[in-house]
Amino acid sequence: MVVEITDANFEEVVIKSDKPVLVDFWAEWCGPCRMVGPIVEELAGDFEGQAVVGKVNVDHNPGISSQFGIRNIPTVLFFKGGEIVDKQVGAAPKNAYQAKLDSQLA
């Protein structure tokens, strides 16, 4: 299940997570974001119990977006131990996101 991440719950869901976290920064008006959305949904199912998969709507959560300097969307950040360990800017195929998550589980 994809977690909705907000300015209010970011610290709890992402920073304090004991699992790797994939965070998809997106907006409803963004075409490439709509391509990435279903991939993120699939990854949430594929990595259930192993990783947290969440989405941040940049229009509704400007705090997190500016904190991490999100200028282009979609941007997917990968966190482990509360730190950014990898990122993907722009739409990419599922296997690109999967490989980045797999490397955090190793």
GIQUIPE-V716768 format. One record per residue. N is the residue number from 1. RES is the residue in three letters. PSI is psi in degrees with one decimal (* if undefined). OMEGA is omega in whole degrees, 0 to 359 (999 if undefined). Layout:
n=(N:N)
res=(RES:RES)
psi=(PSI:PSI)
omega=(OMEGA:OMEGA)
This chain:
n=(1:2:3:4:5:6:7:8:9:10:11:12:13:14:15:16:17:18:19:20:21:22:23:24:25:26:27:28:29:30:31:32:33:34:35:36:37:38:39:40:41:42:43:44:45:46:47:48:49:50:51:52:53:54:55:56:57:58:59:60:61:62:63:64:65:66:67:68:69:70:71:72:73:74:75:76:77:78:79:80:81:82:83:84:85:86:87:88:89:90:91:92:93:94:95:96:97:98:99:100:101:102:103:104:105:106)
res=(MET:VAL:VAL:GLU:ILE:THR:ASP:ALA:ASN:PHE:GLU:GLU:VAL:VAL:ILE:LYS:SER:ASP:LYS:PRO:VAL:LEU:VAL:ASP:PHE:TRP:ALA:GLU:TRP:CYS:GLY:PRO:CYS:ARG:MET:VAL:GLY:PRO:ILE:VAL:GLU:GLU:LEU:ALA:GLY:ASP:PHE:GLU:GLY:GLN:ALA:VAL:VAL:GLY:LYS:VAL:ASN:VAL:ASP:HIS:ASN:PRO:GLY:ILE:SER:SER:GLN:PHE:GLY:ILE:ARG:ASN:ILE:PRO:THR:VAL:LEU:PHE:PHE:LYS:GLY:GLY:GLU:ILE:VAL:ASP:LYS:GLN:VAL:GLY:ALA:ALA:PRO:LYS:ASN:ALA:TYR:GLN:ALA:LYS:LEU:ASP:SER:GLN:LEU:ALA)
psi=(133.9:132.0:133.5:116.8:132.9:171.0:-36.3:-37.2:3.9:-49.8:-46.0:-46.7:-40.5:-59.2:-40.0:3.1:139.1:3.1:160.6:150.2:130.3:125.6:116.8:114.8:123.3:174.0:152.6:-32.6:-1.5:113.1:-53.5:-30.2:-36.3:-23.8:-37.0:-30.3:-53.0:-31.6:-43.7:-40.4:-45.7:-44.1:-36.1:-40.8:-42.9:-35.9:16.6:130.5:-16.3:-31.3:159.1:131.0:121.7:167.5:141.4:119.4:112.8:-27.0:-32.0:-15.1:67.7:-22.3:-54.2:-42.8:-44.4:-33.2:-37.1:10.2:37.2:111.7:-26.7:139.3:149.7:142.9:130.6:121.4:143.4:123.8:145.5:128.9:30.8:2.1:147.9:125.5:-14.5:164.4:159.0:117.5:128.7:163.1:143.1:161.9:159.7:-41.1:-24.9:-45.2:-40.2:-43.0:-39.8:-39.6:-43.8:-41.2:-26.5:-20.9:-20.2:*)
omega=(179:180:174:182:182:174:185:185:185:183:182:186:188:188:183:182:175:179:172:182:172:179:179:175:188:173:183:184:186:180:179:178:180:175:182:184:180:178:180:177:180:180:178:177:182:186:181:181:181:183:175:179:184:181:175:174:186:179:183:185:184:182:181:183:180:179:182:175:180:180:179:175:1:169:178:177:178:181:171:182:178:182:174:180:180:175:177:178:183:181:178:178:183:185:178:178:181:180:180:177:179:182:178:181:184:999)
